[in-house]
Amino acid sequence: MVVDELDALRDKFEGCAALAFADLSTKMILVTDSGSNLRREALDALCAEAAFLLGANGTPALAEQPSDKASVTSPSQMRVFLRAEQEPNDVLCCICNSKLDADAFVADAGACLDRISGSE
């Protein structure tokens, strides 16, 4: 179940505040982790940011090719966006503490996304 996968990833990384599985073709968040308290407006903005940074439907917004991952950081927060390898419109949107081990998180988040991408 997608929620269980997202919950397990969030539980593994203490600095992870919210996870959302989105479909860029519709620009909609499909599922969030069960502990997420983000309002619909915040989820919509997160999905729009993912579409802008990664590109949707094979069309890049910022580069010549769509990207597989992107991040936005500030002193207090890091937002990470990952594209599924097999389903390019499936993305994982993550809001984390900026002190989180980004390399370890991205590796585990990518594996999580690959598992849930085909199980929607």
N, C-alpha and C positions, 0 to 999 in steps of 0.2 A: 504494500500500500504506500502511496506517495507520501502521505503525511508522516507515516512511521519513518521513512527514509530521511525526510527533512528534520524530524525531531531528533533522530539519532545523530545526524550531523551537527545540529545545534547543541545538543548535549555534550558532544565530544569537545567542542571549542567554547570555552567559557566566555570569550569575548564576542561571540556571535549573538547579535540582537534579534535578527529576523531573516528568514529565508522565504523566497517566493519562486514558484515554478511558473513560467510564463510562456505564452505562444506569441511570437512576434508577428506572425501572419495576421492575427486578429488584434494585436497589441493589447492583450488581456492577461492578467494574472489568473492562473487556473487554480492554484493551490498554494496555501501558505503553511508554515509550520504551526502546530497547534498552540504554541505560546505567543504567537505574533499578535500584537494589539494595534497594528497599523490600520488606520482608517482607509476607506476606499480611495480617497483623494491621494493619499500618500502612496498607495499601491499603484494607482494609475500613473503617478509621476515617476515611480521607480521603473515601471514598464516602458514608459516613454523615453526615459534616460537610457535604458538598455537598447531600445530600437535605434536611438540616435548614435550611441557609441559603437554598437556592433553592426548596425545595418539590418534591415528587415527584408525578407523575401529576396535575398541574394543581391540587394542593392545597398552598397555602402553609403553611409552618410558623410563620413569624414576622410575616406581614403579611396584608393582605387579598387580595393578588394574588401569584402566583409571581414571583420575580425572574429577570432574565436574567443577572445577574452579581453576584458578592459577593467580598469579600476579607477576610482576617483577617491582621493584621500584628502583629509584635513587633519589638523592636530588631534581631533577627538574621534573621528569616524573614518571608516573605509567602506566604500561600496564596491563590490566585486560582481562582475557580470560574466557568465560563462555560457558558451554556445555548445549544444550537444553535437557530437561528431556525426551521428547517423541521421539526426533530424535537425537541420539547420535553423528552423524556426523555434525550436525548444531552447529556452534559456533558463538559467538559474540566476536569480538576483539575490544578492546577499548584503546585509548591513551588519558591519562588525566594528568592534573597538579598534582603533588604530594601532594598538599594541599587540594585536593578534599575530601569531606566526603565519604570515601571509603564504609562504611557500607550502607549508604543511596543509594549511586550509585549502588552498587552490587545488592541490593534488587530491585531497579527500572530497572536495566539492565536485570536482570533475568526475570522479568515480561515481559519486552519488547521482549526478545528473545523467550519466550514461545508463545507470540502472533504472531510473524513473522515466527516462525519455520515451521508452517504448511501452510503458505500462499505464499511460494515462487512461 
